[in-house]
Amino acid sequence: MKMYKKILLTVQACLPLMFAGCESFIDVPMEGVLSNESAYKTESDAIAVVTGCYDAIHGNNWNICFPIMFGDWCSDDSWKGGENASDQGESLEVMYFYAGSGNKFVEYIWRVRWMGIYRCNNALQVIPTIDMNEALKERLLAEVKFLRAYQYFELVKQFGDLPQITTPITPAEAKLPREDKSVIYAEIIEKDLTEAAAVLPQKDAYSPDNAGRATRGAALAFLGKACLYQKKYQQAFDQFKTVISEGQYALEADFLSNWDVDNENNIESIFELQEDGSQIYSEGSGLPTLMRSRADGGWGYNLPSTSLLNAFEPGDPRKKLTIIEEGDMIEDAPYSMNNVLPPKRTSYKHYIPKAKRVSNEWEHSSYNLRIFRYADLLLMHAEAAIGVQDASTALWALEQVRARARNLSDDPSALPETTTTDLTELTNAVRHERRVELALEQTRFWDVCRWGIAKQVLTEFYQFNLNTNTASDRGDDKGRLFQEGKHELFAIPVKDCEVAGWTNNPGY
């Protein structure tokens, strides 16, 4: 009580000074606050700030995993899964196309991308001021440009038109207009990737402890992808051709080895997110746990659909190397899908053998997220070749992928070589190959949207499930609510639209 009175008297004594406008008393410099000038001084600081830009792709493990899977859930390839229908119900809003502008998973992916862009903009501002090795400085700046382009590409793909922000700004400065996505592509994504590719080393020039950093090949590959998404076929063709000709990448002989935790950053990997399997920090991947059977220590999300199962051609070995069904022999035992919603299937690509799992797996798995692999690039090269009416190159690129799968089959008649030169037939063949080769790699929804066939694909999907499907996932009308011209994009969070004065995407 005495101490309380003493404090009160002291405060009362100070009141006249406060109201007397004693500026020297009030305007005391803040202590313990770092500015850019004081925080980033050394070469180690520059490396650390770039590491933060990579880390921003990861975001929070739980919240980032669900938006990643939108590429599967929103397509005809998979179902949400989980413990029951209401488990993580806001994901159902996205899968069934009735999410508005307040969905927490959509909002999270919007915010984590902008966090990444802020970190990149900050890095591009502070690194030039640091006294350090000039060659390393230029490389780090190129890495950051690559990462900023990647974040912007993901935002454009999911949300369309965006504000153009290339410096670190405060929230009060964020009331910028949305630019047409063509401007974002040209002035940020393509520009950053072109500049990055001119500086970044090739993959084989990095030491093992720098594996996973942005490379020249990755920058050119994403540049080609950005051009392909804009239907700039000649530019896409040229970038993919350069990556192929520079010889840094090849297909793994063993298809499934692409996802082996002992074979990360392999010859087929163009870019992958590095995950830390340490038991000390929660910087590992949660995807293997999320997707694995609940009877096998997982949570049973992202269940492959019967439609996907039927998409594989007879004898295609990738079917068994992509989808584990209940009762399949895995590690010398029938695989159990108990306590999992139908259909009782899981992804083999995200399965880690028991002997390779860490003890505290959730957020501690060293399973890297494969973001871009060479097979994906080959099939996009085939697309671009069709766009410039080069059927022979399209057939060559398509055959590289099919031949790898064919060589794993015991059936000599499986996966015959595609020979048609009819561009429509060839287009359909490449699209089919993308679906089965890249199944459950979160690409399908974005593919059908950019091809302009999402409505057709999803209509066929729900009609199949309602009328033809006899498996356990029959009778579901997922896809019925899809509206062409609306659901190819997600809604921007309503708070951001209100603050910035934006009109949301069409239909929201």
Secondary structure, DSSP 8 states (H G I E B T S, - for coil): -HHHHHHHHHHHHHHHHHHTT-HHHH-----S---HHHH--SHHHHHHHHHHHHHHHH--HHHHHHHHTHHHHTTTSEEEESSSTTTTHHHHHHHTT---TT-HHHHHHHHHHHHHHHHHHHHHHHGGGS-S-HHHHHHHHHHHHHHHHHHHHHHHHHH-SEE---S---GGG----EE-HHHHIIIIIIHHHHHHHTTS--GGGS-GGGTTS--HHHHHHHHHHHHHHTT-HHHHHHHHHHHHHTT-----SSGGGGG-TTSTT-TTEEEEE-----SSSS-SB-HHHHHS-GGGTS--EEEE-HHHHHHS-TT-THHHHHEEETT-EETTEE---TT--SS-EEESTT---GGG--SS-TTTB---EEEEEHHHHHHHHHHHHHHTT-HHHHHHHHHHHHHHHHTT-S-TTSS-------HHHHHHHHHHHHHHHSTTSS-HHHHHHHTT-HHHHHHHHHHHHHHT--STTTT--TTTT--TTTTTS----HHHHHHHT---STT-
